[in-house]
């Protein structure tokens, strides 16, 4: 019996060494990622060659409707607490009103939004930069112009803290949004924007902001890096092989009720933002999603 207990003790001790080593390795990896440096993209200092003046109204629409920046940074752009629990930590979004951004150059804001890179050269954290890497320079300039136009909110940006689970998930690549700059190809330039209109091409352009949850092919599935209580993202390919119609798509948006479950669609699906889209935007999205075979 003593021999069995001795072996059990050795087994438990061995497992503890493995666990402690794994956790310690993850924490070390996390600290290394915090200090990682990224390109500063000096080309962003050049004015866009679009021939268009930044459109503040368009920038406002991008912020509050099309790309959902409002969900994290708030209606007044002053930031807010996004998450608080012992395992994940306490995570805040930044105050991006002129109170905090007036000393930043336009290229600093463009770099942060498009590439997820801070003025220090380090990665922004918890910035869904993949929602913006398909945007044109003109749209990004309009978004920056809108951010510049809002009133100052004299509140500090609170420092986020990260719990053990957040560090382990980030270090093992299970929470890519923690290090935004790693989510995108830093060597790529800006996307081209098609003319706005009720077309498949414009719908594809708008739908890029859906890919963070629904995937690059819009097939849905588990949302990488999301909390465990988030439901899996739906397959939103609505073409051949599905029962979707344009009327059903528009009714889903209008009602906010899932066709499958009959229940209200849950967060993080931004149904409230989709309900603010106009007829042109919704028709464009429908034409794109319905072009994708199920």
Helices and strands as residue ranges (DSSP letters): H 2-35, G 42-45, H 56-61, I 62-66, H 69-73, E 81-85, E 89-92, H 98-101, H 106-115, G 129-131, H 137-149, E 161-162, H 164-171, G 176-178, G 180-183, H 200-207, G 208-210, H 211-214, H 246-255, H 271-274, H 279-289
